[in-house]
Amino acid sequence: MTSDKEKAYRTGLSEALNAGYALLENGEAAVDAVRAAVLSLEDNILFNAGRGSVFGRDGSQEMDASIMDGKTGMAGAVAAVKNIRNPVELAYAIMTGSEHVMLNGQGAYEFAKLHGIKTEPDNYFFSEFRRNQWKQLQGTGKSALDHDVEIKDEKFGTVGAVALDKHGNIAAATSTGGMTNKQYGRIGDSPIIGAGTYANNKTCAISCTGHGEPFIRAVTAYDVSCLMEYKGLSLEEAMNVVVLDKLVKIDGEGGMIGVDAKGNAAMVFNTEGMYRGMRGSNGRNEVSIYK
């Protein structure tokens, strides 16, 4: 990590925080704040979501995203879509403009066109950095999911946001390009409600990042909510149980960010670092990468 690269990541995180916080300051809903924050990160080529997404085995870039409103329990998700500039916008459109929760592939693309969701050509999403990562795995028969694979400068890169608005409502959103050299139409935890994303005003809003398969099997985001609702754990206590104990036992590398309706926030991970930040009306405003 060079000082210039670290500065660029920190700037990108700060821009996303400010995009979401500006809406909250203006009295807007939490669901709109997380949408704005994730959109900012999707537009930043440094992160593995939207522009700058990783390459699959066939050389294409397929993206997943989801969003959930803790007030209403409504959710929208999209999986394995190409050429959608901001997958989180499509997820939001699915939540608000259809009777469905998740759409995928070509059907999701057709829905996007009907709802005026912005698309871009393949070259918009291209990143030389991501292409070089993909080249390292070509011909190996492996993806970044394999634990014996090391990719130079690999970052999980999934982006997400959680927020609490002045009305006491919470929301979560997550977006990703998936795993480098993925195949067979692989979909991770990010678009799966309860695994990579979950929000419920009674408990918490959670967005996850990491190796998606263990997160799916553990129903990770919802598990935090359950520990809070049924065992009376605090947000951070519940996140610690899931991330530092349950996931570790099943080789689940990664972390999560969370907030509850009382304004408690936590960012927990079991890796060497996690690109993260938070901003609150109490004056707290921070961006971090390592422990």
N, C-alpha and C positions, 0 to 999 in steps of 0.2 A: 504494500500500500504506500504509494508515494504521497507526499504532502499535498500535491496538486490534485491527485485523485480523491484523497480524503476530503479536501475542501469542496470539490465538486459534489460529492455525495451528501455532505452536510448541507450544502446550499440547496440541493434538490429536496432534501427532507424538510428544510425550513420553509421552502416555497409551498410545499404541500400542506404543512401545518398552517401556514398563514392563509392559504386558500380556503381551508375549512373553517378556521377560526373567524375569519372576516364575516362569514355567513352567520355564525353563532352570535357574534357581537351585534349583528343587525337583527337578531331575533328570529332567524330562520330555523328550520327544523333540523334535528340531528341527521336525519336521513339525507338531507341535501348537503350537509357539511361533509359527511363521509364520501359522498359521491364526488364532490368538488376536490377533496384531497386526493382520492384515488385517480381521478382524471388527470390531475397535475403530474402524478407519478407515471401514469401511462404515457404521457407526452414526453417524458424525460428518457432519453435513449440509454441512460445508465442502468435502468432497472428492467427486470425481466417481466414486462407487462406492456401491452400495446407496442409502441415504437421501441425497438430494442429487444423484442422477445427472442427466446432461443430457437434454434432450428431443430426440427424433428428429423428422423432418419431419412425421409424422402426430400429433405431440403426445404420443406415448407415451414411456416410459422402458424401454429394453431393456438388459439388463446381461450382462456376460461375466465369467468368472473361471476360474482354474486353480490347481492345486497339484501339486507333485511332490516325492517322497521320494527323496533322493539315495542312501539306503541300499539300497532295493529296486528303484529305477527305476520304481516304480509312479506313475501320474499320473491325475488326474481333471480334467475341464474342462466348463464349461457356457457356452452361447452364446445370445444373444437371448432371455433369459427376462424375464418381467415378474412383479412382485409377490412375488418371493423376497426376504425381508428381508436375508439374508446369502448372496449367491451363492457365497462361498468355502466355506460349509458344505455347499452342494449339490455343489460340485466335490469336496469331501472325501468325501461320501457316495457319489458316483459311483466314486471311486478305491477305496474300501473295501467298497462294497456291490454292485458290479456287475462284469461282465466287460468293460465298455466303458471308453474313455478320455473321449470327449466326447459329450454329449447337447445338444440344442438345442430352443428353442421350447416348444411345447405338450407334446411328449414329455418334456422335462426337467421341466416343471411337474408332470406326472402322476407321474413318478418321485419328485419332491420330496414330494408328498402321501403317497405310499406309505411314505416313510422319515421322516415326521414333521418335515420341514424347515419352519421357521416362514415364514408368508406375511403380507403386509400389504396393505391397500387402497391404491389409487393415491395418495390424499392423504398417506399416510405418506412417500412419496418426494419429494413436491413441495417445491421451493425457489423462492422469488420471484426470487432471484439467477439461477438457471438458466433460469427462464421468460423473464426479460428478455433473456438472451443469445440464446435461441431466437427471440424476437420480432424481434431485430435482423436475422435471416437469413430470416425468413418472406417468401416472395414473390420472393426473389432467385434461386432455383434453385440456390443454392450451400450447401455445408456448411462446417464449420470445417476440412475437409480441404483446401479450396482455398487455395493459397498467396497469392492476392491478396485474401483475406478477412481482415479484422481485426475481432475481437470485443472489445468493451470488457471489460477485466478477465478475459480468457480465460486459463484455466490448463488444461493437459492433464488434470491431476487424477487420472489412473490411480494406484491405490495398490498397493503391493507390499511384501513382506518376504522376507528371507533370514536363515537362522540356522544356527548350529553348536552342537550340544549336547555334553555332557561325554563322550559315548561316541564322538565324532569323526564323527557323522553330520550331514549338511547337508540343507537343504530350501529350497524357494522357493514363493511364492504371489503371485498377481496378481489384481486385480479392477478393473473399470471400468464406467462407463456409456456409454463410447464417445465419439463426436464429435457436437457440437451440429448439429442439423438433418440427421443422417444419413438415408439412404433405402435402399430396395430390400433391407432386411434386412441391411445392412452389418455385417460382423464384422471387428474389428481383430486385432492380434497377441496381445492379453492371454490369450485362451483357447487359443492355439495352442502346444502343447508344442514347444520348440525355437526358437520365434520370440520370444514374450513372456515365457516361463517355461521354466527348465530347471534340473535338479539332478542331479549325479552325484558320489558320494563321491570318485571318482578325480580329479576336476578342480574343479568349482565349482558354486555355486548362484547363479542370475541371475534378476532380475526387472526388466522393462523398462517404460518409459513414453515416450510420444511419438506421432508420427504413424505409425499402425500399418502402413500399406501398405509403406513401405520396410523396416520391421522384419521383415515377413513375407517379402519378397523376399530379404532378406539372411540369413534364418534366424538372426537376430541372437544370441539367447541361446546357441544351440548352437555358433555360430561362435566364441564366446569359449572354450567348452570344448574345441573342436577345436584352437585355437591353443595351448592349454595342453598338451593331450595329445600332439599330433603335432609341434609345433614347440618345445615346452619353455618357452614363455613363462610368466611369472608372471601371477597374476590381474590385477593392475593393468596390466601391459604388454599383455595380450590385450584388456582392456576399452578401453584407449586406442586400439589399432589399429582396433577395430570402431566405437567411438563417434566418435572424432576424425578418422578417415580414411575407412573404408569407408562409413559412413552419410552423412558429409558429401558424399561424391562422388555420392550418389544422392538428395540433398536430404532426408535422414532426420533430422528434428529430434527431439531428445529425449535420453534418458539411461538409465542402468541402475545398479542396486546389485548387489554381488556379495560372496560370501564363499567361501573354500576350506576344506578339512578341516584345515588347519594354523592356522586362526584369522586369516588375512589377510583384510582387508575393504577394499573400494573402492567409491566412488560417483563415477561419471564422467558428464558431460553436455556437450552442445555448444550449449546454449541459455544465456540470460542467468542462469538460476537453476534450481534443482530442489529442491523441498521434500524434505528428507532428514534422517536422523539415524541414529546407531548407539550401541549400548551393549554393553560387553564386560566380562568378568571381570577384565581388566587395569585397570579403573577408568575407562576411556574412556566418556564419556557426553556426547554432543553432538547438537545440532539445528541445522541450517543451512538457509538459503533461497537465498542468492546465492553467487557465486563464493567 
